[in-house]
Each structure stands twice: as structure tokens, then as C-alpha cells.
């Protein structure tokens, strides 16, 4: 296989996913591409926001529940 055959394979079966999906569902290709872009931003952003919320909750928990010295620390 030369480089053109490999390139054609990826263009046909890899990069053409949104076009084929739009053709089968009957919606414009631009809408499908925008959906995938927005979905990727939402999933990446949601995990980062969840991380920040959990860190904030742990910080608040540490403020309310102070660690008391143990009997064995004497």
C-alpha cells in the first residue's frame, strides 16, 4: 500500500463520519459537526467543573470538622 491508498482509506472511513451520519439522518452536515464540537466542550467542561465543586466541598468540610488531637498523640 502506498501513501495515497492509506490516505484514501482514512478519508473514506474515518474523516467522513459526520457526512455519512448527516446523510442517513437527513440533517445538514454543519449541524452534526457543531453538535460534536459542542458535546466535546460540554463533556470536558463538566468534568472540570465537577472537580472544582468536589475540591470546594472538601475545603468546606475541613473548615467545619477540625481534627482533634488524639489520646495517643500525647
Residue, then its C-alpha position, 0 to 999 in steps of 0.5 A: x500500500x502506498x501513501x495515497x491508498x492509506x490516505x484514501x482509506x482514512x478519508x473514506x472511513x474515518x474523516x467522513x463520519x459526520x457526512x455519512x451520519x448527516x446523510x442517513x439522518x437527513x440533517x445538514x452536515x454543519x449541524x452534526x459537526x457543531x453538535x460534536x464540537x459542542x458535546x466535546x466542550x460540554x463533556x470536558x467542561x463538566x468534568x472540570x467543573x465537577x472537580x472544582x465543586x468536589x475540591x470546594x466541598x472538601x475545603x468546606x468540610x475541613x473548615x467545619x470538622x477540625x481534627x482533634x488531637x488524639x489520646x495517643x498523640x500525647 
